[in-house]
Amino acid sequence: MANDAMTLDNDYKRKRLALARIARDEGRLALAGDRNLAGAAIEKYLAVFREAFNSNGGYTKYSDHRVGYPWCCAFVYYCCLQAGFTFPPKPVPEHRWTLGAVPAWYDWAVLPQNDFYFAAGDPSRAPEPGDIILFDRLIEDKDLDHMGVVIAVASNKVTTAEGNFHNRSGVFERSLAEHINGYVRLTKF
């Protein structure tokens, strides 16, 4: 039984490392959306939530590829799928939002049956490559306004891959002392 748990932990560690590598490679592409936060360059990210947005809202407007939306969550979800994680775009059916909204990732991660969120500065855990990073007030003056994937960690900074940082994907160095709400460490799925 202990070997099964260790194998499972190693499988998810490999997936998280793949997530970091894939996100890094996607971020380095520096893809940009058009003025509508849409466009052929970023459609592969936007496509991951179009059907879920339509179903969740009861409309069809997201079927139109000219219609975009803030896409940092779509970038992360796309990278998760590419790394082999399998979870639905709306893992909590009774939740208001899909994972197309940063607060939904937080709400999902803190559920007692998941418990895969940890706060920035938690002395018992440090960020690792493949963790999903949640930001407060990085782009807008509100909590949980942006997210990305941790690709490297140094003593006072973290390197991330992000989508929709000012409508462009990229790789960024962020101070561990600013704007970080916490981290999601996927340990299942």
VENCOR-V540548 format. One record per helix or strand of 3 or more residues. SS is the DSSP state (helix for helix, strand for strand). FROM is the first residue (numbers start at 1). LEN is the number of residues. Records with the same first field share a line. If there is no record, write none. Layout:
SS = FROM-LEN / FROM-LEN
This chain:
helix = 2-27 / 43-15 / 61-3 / 72-11 / 102-8
strand = 117-3 / 132-4 / 146-8 / 157-6 / 170-6 / 180-5
